[in-house]
Amino acid sequence: METLEKYFSKGESREEQSLVKESEAFQELFYKPNLATNLTKAYLVGAGYDGEKHLAFLKLYEPEEGKIYIWYDDSFHKPYCFSKQSIQELQLNEALIKHEGFEKFEEEEKYDALEDKKVKVTKIIAKDPLSIGGKPSGSIRDILKAWEADIKYTECYIYDKGLIPGMPYKVENGKLIPIEYSLNPQILNAIKNALKDDVNNLDLLLNWAKLLECPVPKFLRAAVDIEVYSPIATRMPSASEAEYPVICASIVGVDGEKKVFLLKRENIQEGDAPLPNETKVIYVNDERKLLLELFKAMLKYPFILTFNGDDFDLKYLYNRAKKLGFPKESIPIELGRESASVIHGIHIDLYKFFFNRSIQIYAFNQKYRENTLDDVGKALIQFGKKEIQKPISELTYSELAAYCLTDSIITLNLTTFNDSLVMKIIMALSRIAVMPMEDVSRQGVSNWIRSMLYNEHRKRGYLIPRSDDILSLKGVTATEAVIKGKKYKGAIVVEPLQGIHFNVAVLDFASLYPSIIKVWNLGYETILCPHEECKSNKVPGTPHWVCTKKRALESLLIGSLRDLRVKWYKVKAKDKTLNEETRNLYAVIQSALKVVLNASYGVFGAETFSLYCPPVAEATAAIGRYIITKTIEKAKELGVNVVYGDTDSIFLGNPTEEQLKELINWSKSTLKMELEVDKWYRYVALSSRKKNYLGVYKDGTVDIKGLTGKKRHIPEFLKRAFYEMIQILSQVETKEEFNEAKEKIKKIVKDCYFNLKNRKYSLEDLAFKIVISKPPKGYVKTTPQHVKAAQLLESKGIEIKPGDLISFVKVIGDLGVKPTSLASIEEVDTRKYVEYIESTFEQVLDALGTNLSELIGHTKLEAFFEG
């Protein structure tokens, strides 16, 4: 086995072996950036600010060499914000004039979209970004009312320079020059033809197409994972404290490299767990050597991938290296307030990317339910974490190596499957949102939309409004929310027609809310506009009106992206005449667009969104209700049986092709909305509950919406029973077969009851497992059941920290719960589990025209336990 003794002499004291800057080993780690002076073609992947040089810089990825180059701003761009006060008025502000970061004033003219007029503003230029905003107190934005003072400086720089992250650039004698991408003439003509109804926006549509069609480079990348010794098996070591040694680290590169670094410890066996071919295992006697070698391996790759590296792996490595005496210059990691980056390149934390609800729902169709590496891996690449039977600290060397290496392999493969789908989605989103890759992968969709809109404001000379200004002018809502806590009435949900319905067509409005924003010209500047003549252009069901004199930026941008997705990319992703590679590319792009578009309505109703404008969201929902209501009326007029409707879909029982065609044509001509057949179910089982149904496609695939058995945190015995029931229902072809299905389901339910009554289930079968997110004492107002169980563990001297998985069962007694490790099967409260059995099965049985009492043969379920 290879060791690292060449770096350190044997027999010396710990002090003499301390890692110092002058050592040959550490000199290899001191990062020397590659400065971009001449590059033929490189992609803009990152941006930052150099506090020492007082300059913005860009990270450019050169794919042929597989290197990141740094390019420094050559225009002397400075941070700034705006004031509506004149230069003369501001010169009287002593605190501003004497501010150490203040540099100078300039007068500019901007367009104020809220007031629909041009305004004179004063540009306040500062020496550094922190002087504008970012200090705990005493920034320029704290001294006076300022506009555009809360925009991240690197984003501000990107907007001002007209840069597009993700696009190619060249550098000639130090000058950064964009490489214009031209669409293939055939594709250009095809796109023009597909979008011929939108001739007014053709230039914008074609510009989007250029960004999205431009090829994505191959990224030289590696995934990193670490394992840390922990004295308590169920506890995640603290990344901030970094108190325990790193006992294993792995790095797996897209170039085929696989390395595992193992720390030699006493009383650990070698073991015989198999490792993939060509895995290089390196044993070290000193933890410092392990980190040193890992850091060297990381520096080879411009892109580093982790799964939760921001909060754990990279954060732990940084803090552990500092504890072990590493010079700061030799640690290739930088920590931000909520993220970790690598100094030589780009760090993508896939945990945050997959945790994004928009990504989970719209890019991956909710294939994974929990955001763990195991769950995501199994769902997307059919490859889960390696199972272990002992705590990490007790594994043999080979078991530990295999476990750690598997995590890195899964992490890397999550970015390589489907021709690097994830990397392409991140790149496409980066171009749409005008944000560097790291920011896109970490931030939510509201920030992507914010950045896209801010960039357009800057391009057009708009003054970006303050959120309090929008609220003061347009903060009112007029409808009453049905759901508690909401500020306005939301989408319509039609009462389901309970029972089994065969041959059901689900008609869906193509991107309903983005379509409404486009067609109805919705945006913060057009809703409740200042023009008297527009007040008659009312939004149905509200007193709000929409401007008829100008186009909202939101309507323009979201509408153009919507048209491009629906009329080009979505169609081409299914075009069998195209080769698989092209279809896959189009599928990636349409997924990225779907992610952005489906959030474009909700952001305007979210208080955290910087362009928060409640009437825009309220108007969108109101128009949506109007459209669905009118469509249902038309369907009934055509003689179609409407069995259910929800937000942007209607479920039609046994419609004819002619009826569908007439309804679709009517919607396009009358409502200006595109209606399409989204799904055909063999049958749908509708319960009396809204947003809860089970549909079976013609191929037998089961589509489950909102049913309890599919939800997280229910015991294993119920999960097994639920999916056994689903399997039975998936095989039903006719109404007659339901009688047989009911008998089989009856047996499943009765087995659950008998096993529960006779206490045949193990504690593990009955256990609820929930991760605790903060220390048990941190729960003050309410104490959830898993926290009560955690408090019991603490009372027994077991330390509980955030991130611990708490396993507990329902028991008889005042507390009602006990940790699985402290409970016995005799004290389990079977009646509590009856309630879960009821809620799990009844939603489906409701639709099948039966109930649990009927199945069990008792008028009351409790009687079952007394008999």
Secondary structure as UniProt FT lines:
FT   HELIX           5..7
FT   TURN            10..11
FT   TURN            14..17
FT   TURN            21..22
FT   HELIX           24..27
FT   TURN            28..29
FT   STRAND          34..35
FT   STRAND          39..50
FT   TURN            51..54
FT   STRAND          55..62
FT   TURN            63..66
FT   STRAND          67..72
FT   STRAND          80..83
FT   HELIX           87..90
FT   TURN            91..92
FT   HELIX           94..97
FT   TURN            100..101
FT   STRAND          102..112
FT   TURN            113..116
FT   STRAND          117..126
FT   HELIX           129..132
FT   TURN            133..134
FT   HELIX           140..143
FT   HELIX           153..160
FT   TURN            161..162
FT   TURN            165..166
FT   STRAND          168..172
FT   TURN            173..174
FT   STRAND          175..178
FT   HELIX           185..194
FT   HELIX           196..201
FT   HELIX           202..213
FT   STRAND          221..228
FT   TURN            233..234
FT   TURN            239..241
FT   STRAND          246..253
FT   TURN            254..255
FT   STRAND          258..263
FT   TURN            266..267
FT   TURN            277..278
FT   STRAND          279..284
FT   HELIX           287..298
FT   TURN            299..300
FT   STRAND          303..306
FT   HELIX           309..313
FT   HELIX           314..323
FT   TURN            324..325
FT   HELIX           328..330
FT   STRAND          333..335
FT   STRAND          340..342
FT   TURN            343..344
FT   STRAND          346..349
FT   HELIX           350..355
FT   HELIX           357..358
FT   HELIX           359..363
FT   TURN            364..366
FT   HELIX           373..381
FT   HELIX           392..394
FT   HELIX           397..413
FT   TURN            414..416
FT   HELIX           417..433
FT   HELIX           437..442
FT   HELIX           445..460
FT   HELIX           467..474
FT   TURN            484..485
FT   STRAND          493..494
FT   STRAND          499..509
FT   TURN            510..511
FT   HELIX           512..519
FT   TURN            520..521
FT   TURN            524..526
FT   HELIX           532..534
FT   TURN            535..536
FT   TURN            540..541
FT   STRAND          545..546
FT   HELIX           553..564
FT   HELIX           565..569
FT   HELIX           570..572
FT   TURN            573..574
FT   TURN            576..577
FT   HELIX           580..597
FT   TURN            598..601
FT   HELIX           602..605
FT   TURN            607..608
FT   TURN            610..611
FT   HELIX           614..637
FT   TURN            638..639
FT   STRAND          641..646
FT   TURN            647..648
FT   STRAND          649..653
FT   HELIX           657..666
FT   HELIX           667..671
FT   STRAND          675..686
FT   TURN            690..691
FT   STRAND          693..697
FT   TURN            698..699
FT   STRAND          702..705
FT   HELIX           708..710
FT   HELIX           716..730
FT   HELIX           737..757
FT   TURN            758..759
FT   HELIX           763..766
FT   STRAND          768..771
FT   HELIX           776..778
FT   HELIX           785..795
FT   TURN            796..797
FT   TURN            802..803
FT   STRAND          805..811
FT   STRAND          817..819
FT   HELIX           820..822
FT   HELIX           825..827
FT   HELIX           830..847
FT   TURN            848..849
FT   HELIX           852..856
FT   HELIX           861..866
//
